[in-house]
Amino acid sequence: MTLLLNHVSFRYRRWERPVLRDFSYEVPGEGLTILLGPNGAGKSTTMSLLAGTAVPLAGRVRFKDSDLTSASREYRRHVAWLPQRVPTSRQLTAREYVAYVAWLKGEDRTGAWERAGKVLDQVGLAEQSGRKTAKLSGGQLRRVGIACALAHDARVILLDEPTAGLDPHQRTVFRDVVREVAARVPVLMSTHDIADLADEANTVSLMDQGRILHHGGTRSFLDHARDDAAPARRAESAYSVLMGLDGS
Ligand SMILES: Nc1ncnc2c1ncn2[C@@H]1O[C@H](COP(=O)(O)OP(=O)(O)OP(=O)(O)O)[C@@H](O)[C@H]1O
């Protein structure tokens, strides 16, 4: 079962040209998919359409092999989304906020509270779980957002630049969490950090100007690297070659 955009067009304002035109994209049904692309490529737009928080001008957003469309409550319950800017309620503690999100997504009160404690622990925020979200740092808030995305039994998880603003240790912690989660639930994650690709991504999608330039296994992405690229630079080299930025 996968999530897909089918011939979708989308624009932010009536007088502007569409960011996406007749755009189709299918989130792989298993493992971790990394969505790469330069600023303004359309990654966040794609993710908000998949999350059902943006409505396409034309085309459809749906689960394949199921009748759910993005307009249905069920659909939103099954899709967990971490947006680029984590919306929080400043008066709630981190645990209250995560529990609230889990409750909104259909967990019962006790289950939501317990789950919130568990996922905050997973993202290394157990000690801060009783602090008001207004008092948390940007990176800690990001981790609260990640915890929210993990706080209910979603069928697909969408993470928009989850590692932005995390310190190196927290990035490592986060990658371990994602690896574990992606073994059970398909995860689509946008990033500018090519190191996120490392060896744990199953699929790489590269987009630019509202179009997909590459979509396939990580190995086939890396095959685009220049022959003389150092092993640690193969992902960057493949990115440059596919984007036409490689001068040679
Ligand atoms: N709220 C908005 N209102 C108007 N235009 C927007 C809005 N959000 C994004 N855009 C435009 O849509 C296009 C795609 O933006 P989007 O945020 O989807 O790209 P992105 O690949 O996620 O970029 P980044 O890596 O910088 O986050 C850009 O041209 C951007 O200027």
Ligand as a Chemical Component Dictionary entry (heavy atoms), coordinates in Angstrom:
data_LIG
# 
_chem_comp.id                   LIG 
_chem_comp.type                 NON-POLYMER 
_chem_comp.pdbx_formal_charge   0 
_chem_comp.three_letter_code    LIG 
# 
loop_
_chem_comp_atom.comp_id 
_chem_comp_atom.atom_id 
_chem_comp_atom.alt_atom_id 
_chem_comp_atom.type_symbol 
_chem_comp_atom.charge 
_chem_comp_atom.model_Cartn_x 
_chem_comp_atom.model_Cartn_y 
_chem_comp_atom.model_Cartn_z 
_chem_comp_atom.pdbx_ordinal 
LIG N1  N1  N 0 3.473  29.727 1.057  1  
LIG C1  C1  C 0 3.954  29.977 -0.176 2  
LIG N2  N2  N 0 3.423  30.985 -0.923 3  
LIG C2  C2  C 0 3.857  31.233 -2.170 4  
LIG N3  N3  N 0 4.826  30.513 -2.789 5  
LIG C3  C3  C 0 5.395  29.509 -2.086 6  
LIG C4  C4  C 0 4.978  29.198 -0.760 7  
LIG N4  N4  N 0 5.709  28.132 -0.330 8  
LIG C5  C5  C 0 6.538  27.813 -1.341 9  
LIG N5  N5  N 0 6.350  28.642 -2.392 10 
LIG C6  C6  C 0 7.042  28.571 -3.679 11 
LIG O1  O1  O 0 6.865  27.279 -4.238 12 
LIG C7  C7  C 0 8.057  26.803 -4.827 13 
LIG C8  C8  C 0 8.420  25.457 -4.200 14 
LIG O2  O2  O 0 8.697  25.664 -2.820 15 
LIG P1  P1  P 0 8.923  24.473 -1.775 16 
LIG O3  O3  O 0 8.934  25.080 -0.409 17 
LIG O4  O4  O 0 7.971  23.385 -2.051 18 
LIG O5  O5  O 0 10.399 24.006 -2.189 19 
LIG P2  P2  P 0 11.429 23.104 -1.353 20 
LIG O6  O6  O 0 12.041 22.195 -2.351 21 
LIG O7  O7  O 0 10.790 22.510 -0.174 22 
LIG O8  O8  O 0 12.496 24.211 -0.932 23 
LIG P3  P3  P 0 13.432 24.283 0.394  24 
LIG O9  O9  O 0 14.516 23.267 0.177  25 
LIG O10 O10 O 0 13.957 25.682 0.344  26 
LIG O11 O11 O 0 12.589 24.005 1.583  27 
LIG C9  C9  C 0 9.096  27.891 -4.628 28 
LIG O12 O12 O 0 9.178  28.645 -5.804 29 
LIG C10 C10 C 0 8.552  28.716 -3.504 30 
LIG O13 O13 O 0 8.951  30.057 -3.637 31 
# 
loop_
_chem_comp_bond.comp_id 
_chem_comp_bond.atom_id_1 
_chem_comp_bond.atom_id_2 
_chem_comp_bond.value_order 
_chem_comp_bond.pdbx_ordinal 
LIG N1  C1  SING 1  
LIG C1  N2  SING 2  
LIG C1  C4  DOUB 3  
LIG N2  C2  DOUB 4  
LIG C2  N3  SING 5  
LIG N3  C3  DOUB 6  
LIG C3  C4  SING 7  
LIG C3  N5  SING 8  
LIG C4  N4  SING 9  
LIG N4  C5  DOUB 10 
LIG C5  N5  SING 11 
LIG N5  C6  SING 12 
LIG C6  O1  SING 13 
LIG C6  C10 SING 14 
LIG O1  C7  SING 15 
LIG C7  C8  SING 16 
LIG C7  C9  SING 17 
LIG C8  O2  SING 18 
LIG O2  P1  SING 19 
LIG P1  O3  DOUB 20 
LIG P1  O4  SING 21 
LIG P1  O5  SING 22 
LIG O5  P2  SING 23 
LIG P2  O6  DOUB 24 
LIG P2  O7  SING 25 
LIG P2  O8  SING 26 
LIG O8  P3  SING 27 
LIG P3  O9  DOUB 28 
LIG P3  O10 SING 29 
LIG P3  O11 SING 30 
LIG C9  O12 SING 31 
LIG C9  C10 SING 32 
LIG C10 O13 SING 33 
# 
